[in-house]
Amino acid sequence: MPLRKKKFSLPRPGSSSSSKSKPERPERRDSLVSPNGFRLGRHFSEDASSSHVDSQTGERRYSISSETSTLVGGARPVDTTELLHSLSRRLSQDSDVETLREEEREPGEPMIESLSPQLWTRIAQFATLSDVASLALSSKTLQSRLGSEAWRAMKEPEQKRQKIEFLARLNKDLPAYLLCFPCGQYHLRTQLGQERFRINYVTNPLFNCPMAQHSRLPRMRLTHARELPFAFVQLATRAKRFGSSYGITADSLGRRWKCSDSEWTHNTRFIIHKGHLLMRVVSTCPAPTDITPTGERMLLFERGDFFPYFSCCAHWKEGELSKICKCALRHIPKAPETLRSQLKSGYNFNVANRYRDFTAKSCDDCRDIRRCPECPSEYLVELKLIEDRSQGQIGFKHAIIVTRWSDLGDGSSPYNIEWAACNGENEERYDSFQMVGRRTISGTFESEVSNHLFLKRVLSLNPKGEKRSETSND
């Protein structure tokens, strides 16, 4: 068995051979404590960190290739200088005030301030008074540039229209108020969310106005003894544009009633399309056969102001509306007669009268849709069979049906071009064929209500542009 060789170590110079040499323990780097009381990391020491500390600022310098402890797998060493700097920034009140000021400013304020007051004054000269007042209200910077002269100028009576246009833009901020146009103020709604469209003879105030006894609210004639106040147009369009708390739905305006002074029955319906309130009024009245010209007038027109019982715009006298209705009444055929009914009048009878065609057929003059060239209104005159219970048994008789479609505007103000044109109060001429476009109001309404394509030819209600009326015997 071989013997193991013993290893002998020579003593170091300067050391005694009798003393036992003890191994030196390496100094633990992770137990070092910095002079300010922070415990340094394992890879952080005075020798190792001296090359990573900036001699000018005293801050630690980081680099990707210098230490792997700053990457994955090791704790990041604490830099006391960076901690002190962060505390000083957080405790600074000046920085907080500057931050709040920047947050309170609206976007675009520095760009507005960069323009001189003289330039803003020049821009205001090309804008309307309501636009200048709206600009001054939009921000503090523009108010300081433009001043409050526009607001004071709108108090003058001759600037009432500009004042109405300015106040109409504040609808979004005032859901519980409604703009009163005669006095030019916002009034608190007395029936908030409970407004109902009622007949003319029922007191139905939507707000309390001090000028109610000395002014007349804007309204439109629907049919005989029935009008539509503009306030309901406001409520319907506001609710669609801003929310239900701003008004009522357009469907709640629909009504059905029978005229107390005639045999006419009416049915109204409203919808909102692209921000505009569209209206349809269907008027029906039974019509006899072989009616005389005097009977035609008695059937179509009222006795007082000689206006039609059905719905019409302010330009009905200047077109062919009455002529079309009279033409349709002349197309009503005679009802079939039995032999017994013929023998009651004498011994002469005709067997062919038992098989008469009772279908009413319109001609080319009264068949198509007619559009008023001066307002957004369209008309259609039809003849249909309805039930007849007058003789105690169910029968049928003809009735004339006049349907009107109209665009009442966006409800911003009664000076709106569509509303003013329907009432004949517009200052500028309204060309309906250019403004409405190729798609008809009737086609838009019927497609929204019943998803039905209303394919009919559209002609002008006044193709010759003549100014005629019922007094000229047309």
C-alpha positions in Angstrom: 0.0 0.0 0.0 1.6 3.2 -1.1 2.2 5.9 1.5 0.7 9.4 1.0 3.2 12.2 0.7 2.9 15.0 3.2 2.9 18.5 1.9 5.2 20.9 3.7 4.8 24.7 3.5 7.7 27.0 4.0 7.2 29.8 6.4 6.8 33.3 5.1 9.6 35.7 5.5 9.5 37.7 8.7 7.3 35.3 10.5 8.4 33.0 13.3 8.1 29.4 12.7 6.8 28.8 16.2 3.7 30.9 15.8 0.7 29.3 14.2 -0.5 31.0 11.0 -4.2 31.8 11.0 -6.1 32.1 7.7 -7.2 35.6 6.9 -11.0 36.0 6.6 -12.1 38.0 3.5 -14.0 41.2 4.2 -17.7 40.9 3.5 -18.8 43.6 1.2 -22.5 43.2 1.9 -22.0 44.3 5.5 -20.6 47.7 4.7 -22.5 50.7 6.0 -22.2 54.1 4.5 -21.4 57.1 6.7 -25.0 58.5 6.3 -26.5 55.3 7.7 -27.6 53.5 4.5 -26.5 49.9 4.1 -24.7 49.4 0.8 -25.3 46.6 -1.6 -23.0 43.6 -2.1 -21.4 45.0 -5.2 -21.2 48.5 -3.8 -18.1 49.6 -2.0 -15.9 52.6 -1.8 -13.4 51.0 -4.2 -15.9 49.7 -6.6 -18.2 52.7 -6.6 -15.5 55.4 -6.9 -15.3 54.8 -10.6 -19.1 55.2 -11.0 -19.6 58.4 -9.1 -19.3 61.7 -10.8 -16.7 63.9 -9.2 -18.4 67.1 -10.1 -22.0 66.4 -9.0 -21.5 63.4 -6.7 -24.2 61.4 -8.4 -23.9 57.8 -9.4 -23.4 57.1 -13.1 -25.2 54.1 -14.6 -24.3 52.2 -17.7 -25.3 48.9 -19.1 -21.8 47.5 -19.4 -20.5 48.7 -16.0 -22.4 46.5 -13.6 -24.6 43.5 -13.9 -26.3 44.3 -10.6 -28.3 47.0 -12.3 -29.7 44.5 -14.7 -31.7 41.3 -14.0 -30.8 39.2 -11.0 -29.6 41.9 -8.5 -31.0 44.6 -6.3 -30.5 48.2 -7.6 -28.2 50.1 -5.2 -29.6 53.1 -3.5 -28.4 56.5 -4.6 -28.8 59.0 -1.8 -28.3 62.0 -4.0 -31.1 61.1 -6.3 -33.4 60.6 -3.3 -32.6 64.0 -1.9 -33.2 65.7 -5.3 -36.6 64.0 -5.7 -37.7 65.1 -2.2 -36.8 68.7 -3.0 -38.9 68.6 -6.2 -41.9 67.1 -4.4 -41.9 69.6 -1.6 -41.6 72.6 -3.9 -44.8 74.7 -3.9 -43.8 76.7 -7.0 -43.8 73.6 -9.2 -47.3 72.6 -7.9 -48.8 76.1 -8.7 -47.3 76.0 -12.2 -48.7 72.5 -12.8 -52.2 73.6 -11.7 -52.1 76.6 -13.9 -51.2 74.5 -16.9 -54.0 72.0 -16.1 -56.7 74.8 -15.8 -55.9 76.3 -19.2 -58.0 75.2 -22.1 -56.4 73.6 -25.2 -55.4 76.2 -27.7 -55.0 79.1 -25.2 -51.3 79.7 -26.0 -52.2 79.9 -29.7 -54.9 82.4 -29.0 -52.6 84.5 -26.9 -50.0 84.6 -29.6 -52.3 86.7 -31.8 -52.5 90.4 -31.1 -55.6 92.2 -29.8 -55.7 94.3 -33.0 -55.9 91.1 -35.1 -58.8 89.8 -33.0 -60.6 93.1 -33.4 -60.2 92.9 -37.1 -61.6 89.3 -37.1 -64.6 90.4 -35.1 -65.5 93.0 -37.8 -66.3 90.2 -40.3 -68.4 88.2 -37.8 -72.0 88.6 -36.7 -72.9 90.0 -33.3 -74.0 86.6 -32.0 -70.7 85.0 -33.2 -68.6 87.7 -31.4 -70.6 87.2 -28.2 -70.1 83.5 -28.4 -66.3 83.9 -28.9 -66.1 86.2 -25.9 -67.9 83.7 -23.8 -65.7 80.7 -24.9 -62.6 81.6 -22.9 -61.0 84.3 -20.6 -58.4 85.1 -23.2 -60.9 85.9 -25.9 -63.0 87.9 -23.4 -60.0 90.0 -22.6 -59.3 90.5 -26.3 -62.8 91.2 -27.6 -64.4 92.8 -24.5 -68.1 92.9 -23.5 -69.3 95.3 -26.1 -71.1 92.6 -28.1 -73.2 91.6 -25.0 -74.2 95.2 -24.3 -75.1 95.8 -28.0 -77.5 92.8 -28.0 -79.7 94.6 -25.5 -80.9 97.0 -28.1 -84.4 96.1 -29.6 -83.1 96.1 -33.2 -80.6 93.4 -32.3 -83.2 91.0 -30.9 -82.6 88.4 -33.6 -78.9 88.3 -32.9 -79.7 87.9 -29.2 -82.0 85.0 -29.9 -79.3 83.3 -32.0 -76.8 83.7 -29.2 -79.1 82.4 -26.5 -80.1 79.4 -28.6 -76.5 78.2 -28.3 -76.8 77.9 -24.5 -79.5 75.1 -24.6 -76.9 72.4 -23.7 -76.1 74.1 -20.4 -79.8 74.8 -19.4 -81.8 71.5 -19.4 -84.4 72.8 -16.9 -85.1 76.0 -18.8 -86.7 76.9 -22.1 -86.0 79.9 -24.3 -88.9 82.4 -24.6 -88.6 84.3 -27.9 -90.9 87.2 -27.3 -89.0 88.4 -24.3 -85.6 86.9 -25.2 -85.0 85.1 -21.8 -84.8 81.6 -20.4 -87.7 80.6 -18.2 -87.9 77.7 -15.8 -90.0 74.8 -17.2 -93.1 74.3 -15.0 -93.9 70.8 -16.3 -90.4 69.3 -16.4 -90.6 66.1 -18.4 -94.4 66.1 -18.3 -95.2 68.4 -21.2 -98.1 67.3 -23.4 -99.4 68.7 -26.7 -103.0 69.7 -26.2 -105.7 71.4 -28.2 -105.9 75.2 -28.5 -108.7 75.7 -26.1 -106.9 74.2 -23.1 -104.5 76.3 -21.0 -101.2 74.6 -21.2 -98.3 76.9 -20.2 -94.9 75.4 -20.4 -93.3 78.3 -18.4 -94.3 81.5 -16.7 -93.6 84.5 -18.8 -94.3 88.0 -17.6 -95.1 89.1 -21.2 -97.7 86.3 -21.8 -100.6 88.7 -21.9 -98.9 91.1 -24.3 -97.2 88.8 -26.8 -97.9 85.7 -28.9 -95.6 82.7 -28.9 -94.5 81.5 -32.4 -96.7 78.7 -33.7 -97.8 76.9 -36.9 -101.2 76.1 -38.3 -101.7 72.4 -38.5 -105.4 72.1 -39.5 -108.6 73.9 -38.8 -108.7 75.0 -35.2 -105.4 73.2 -34.4 -101.9 74.8 -34.1 -98.4 73.6 -33.2 -96.5 75.9 -30.8 -92.8 76.2 -31.5 -92.0 75.3 -27.9 -92.8 71.7 -28.6 -90.5 71.7 -31.6 -87.8 72.9 -29.2 -88.5 70.2 -26.7 -88.4 67.4 -29.3 -85.2 68.5 -31.0 -83.4 69.2 -27.6 -84.3 65.8 -26.3 -82.9 64.1 -29.4 -79.7 66.2 -29.4 -78.8 66.4 -25.7 -80.8 63.8 -23.8 -84.2 63.0 -22.4 -83.9 65.5 -19.5 -83.9 68.4 -22.1 -87.4 67.7 -23.5 -89.8 65.1 -24.8 -89.7 62.5 -27.5 -91.0 63.2 -31.0 -93.5 60.3 -30.9 -95.3 62.0 -28.0 -96.4 64.8 -30.3 -98.6 62.5 -32.5 -102.3 63.0 -32.2 -105.6 61.8 -33.9 -108.8 63.8 -33.7 -112.0 64.6 -35.6 -112.9 68.1 -36.5 -115.9 69.5 -34.7 -117.0 71.7 -37.6 -116.8 69.2 -40.4 -116.5 65.5 -41.3 -112.7 65.7 -41.6 -110.5 63.5 -39.4 -106.8 64.1 -38.9 -103.8 62.1 -37.9 -100.3 63.6 -37.1 -97.0 61.9 -36.6 -93.5 63.4 -36.0 -90.0 61.9 -36.4 -86.5 63.4 -36.2 -84.1 62.8 -39.1 -80.6 64.3 -39.0 -81.5 66.8 -36.3 -84.6 68.1 -38.1 -88.2 67.5 -37.0 -90.3 66.0 -39.9 -94.1 66.1 -39.7 -96.8 64.1 -41.5 -100.5 65.1 -41.4 -103.1 62.8 -42.9 -106.5 64.3 -43.4 -109.5 62.2 -44.4 -113.1 63.2 -45.4 -115.9 61.2 -47.0 -116.8 62.5 -50.4 -120.1 62.0 -52.4 -120.4 61.4 -56.1 -121.5 64.0 -58.6 -120.5 66.8 -56.3 -121.3 70.4 -57.6 -118.6 73.2 -57.6 -120.4 74.7 -54.6 -120.3 71.4 -52.8 -116.6 71.1 -53.5 -115.9 74.4 -51.8 -118.1 73.5 -48.9 -116.3 70.3 -48.5 -112.7 71.6 -48.7 -112.8 75.0 -47.1 -114.0 76.4 -43.8 -116.6 79.2 -43.6 -114.6 81.8 -41.6 -111.2 82.6 -43.1 -111.8 80.3 -46.1 -108.8 78.2 -45.3 -108.7 74.5 -46.1 -109.8 72.0 -43.4 -106.7 69.9 -44.1 -103.1 70.8 -43.4 -101.4 73.2 -45.7 -98.5 75.7 -45.8 -98.8 79.5 -46.2 -98.4 79.3 -50.0 -101.4 77.1 -50.8 -103.3 80.0 -52.5 -100.4 80.6 -54.9 -100.2 77.0 -56.3 -102.5 74.4 -57.7 -103.4 72.7 -54.4 -107.1 73.6 -54.5 -107.3 72.7 -58.2 -105.8 69.3 -57.6 -108.2 68.5 -54.8 -111.2 69.5 -56.9 -109.9 67.4 -59.8 -109.7 64.4 -57.5 -113.3 64.8 -56.3 -114.5 64.7 -59.9 -113.0 61.2 -60.4 -115.3 59.6 -57.8 -117.5 57.1 -59.7 -121.1 56.3 -59.1 -121.9 53.3 -56.9 -123.4 50.2 -58.4 -127.3 50.1 -58.3 -129.4 47.1 -57.8 -132.5 46.4 -59.9 -134.7 47.1 -56.9 -133.2 50.5 -56.4 -133.5 51.3 -60.1 -137.2 50.3 -60.2 -138.0 52.6 -57.3 -137.3 55.6 -59.5 -139.3 54.2 -62.5 -139.8 51.3 -64.9 -136.7 52.2 -66.8 -133.6 50.3 -65.6 -130.2 49.3 -66.9 -128.6 45.9 -66.0 -125.1 47.3 -66.7 -125.6 49.7 -63.7 -125.3 46.6 -61.4 -121.7 46.0 -62.5 -120.3 49.5 -62.4 -116.6 49.9 -61.6 -116.4 51.5 -58.2 -112.7 52.0 -58.3 -111.5 55.6 -58.4 -108.7 56.4 -60.8 -106.8 59.6 -60.7 -105.5 61.4 -63.7 -102.0 62.7 -64.5 -102.9 66.1 -63.0 -103.8 64.9 -59.5 -101.9 61.6 -59.2 -98.3 62.7 -58.4 -96.7 64.2 -55.3 -96.6 68.0 -55.4 -93.8 70.0 -53.7 -94.2 73.6 -52.7 -91.4 75.5 -54.4 -91.2 78.1 -51.6 -91.1 75.9 -48.5 -90.2 72.3 -47.5 -93.7 70.8 -47.9 -95.0 68.0 -50.1 -98.6 67.0 -50.8 -100.4 63.9 -52.0 -104.1 63.7 -52.8 -105.7 60.2 -53.0 -109.1 58.6 -53.2 -109.7 55.5 -51.1 -112.6 53.3 -50.0 -113.7 53.5 -46.4 -116.4 51.7 -44.5 -119.9 53.2 -44.5 -122.2 52.5 -41.6 -124.7 55.3 -42.1 -127.4 53.1 -43.5 -127.3 50.4 -40.7 -125.3 47.9 -42.7 -121.7 47.8 -43.6 -121.0 49.3 -46.9 -118.2 51.2 -48.6 -117.9 54.8 -49.9 -115.1 56.9 -51.2 -113.0 59.4 -49.2 -110.5 62.1 -50.2 -107.2 61.8 -48.3 -104.8 64.8 -48.3 -101.3 64.0 -46.9 -98.8 66.6 -46.1 -95.1 66.1 -45.3 -93.0 69.0 -43.9 -89.6 69.7 -42.6 -89.9 72.0 -39.5 -86.2 72.6 -39.1 -83.8 72.0 -36.2 -85.8 73.8 -33.5 -83.1 76.3 -32.7 -85.2 79.4 -33.3 -88.3 80.6 -35.1 -86.0 82.4 -37.5 -84.8 79.0 -38.8 -85.1 78.9 -42.5 -87.4 75.8 -42.7 -89.8 77.0 -40.0 -90.0 80.5 -41.4 -90.5 79.3 -44.9 -93.5 77.0 -43.9 -95.1 80.0 -42.2 -94.3 82.5 -45.0 -92.1 84.6 -42.7 -88.7 84.1 -44.4 -86.9 87.2 -45.5 -84.8 85.4 -48.2 -86.3 83.3 -50.9 -86.4 79.6 -50.2 -85.9 77.2 -53.2 -87.2 73.8 -52.0 -86.0 71.9 -55.0 -82.4 73.1 -54.4 -82.4 72.8 -50.6 -84.2 69.5 -50.2 -82.3 67.8 -53.0 -83.2 64.7 -55.0 -84.6 62.6 -52.1 -88.1 63.7 -51.1 -89.3 64.5 -47.7 -92.1 62.0 -48.1 -89.7 59.2 -49.1 -87.4 60.0 -46.1 -90.3 60.0 -43.7 -91.9 56.8 -44.9 -88.6 54.9 -45.0 -87.9 55.9 -41.4 -91.4 54.9 -40.2 -92.3 51.8 -42.1 -89.2 50.9 -44.1 -91.2 51.5 -47.3 -89.8 52.9 -50.5 -92.2 55.7 -51.6 -91.6 55.7 -55.3 -93.7 58.5 -56.9 -93.0 61.3 -59.3 -92.6 64.7 -57.7 -93.8 67.8 -59.5 -94.0 71.5 -58.5 -97.1 72.7 -56.8 -96.8 75.9 -58.7 -95.0 75.0 -62.0 -95.8 78.4 -63.7 -94.9 80.5 -60.7 -98.2 82.4 -60.8 -99.6 84.2 -57.9 -103.2 83.0 -57.8 -105.9 82.5 -55.1 -109.4 81.3 -54.6 -110.8 84.8 -55.3 -109.7 84.5 -58.9 -112.0 81.5 -59.6 -109.2 79.0 -60.4 
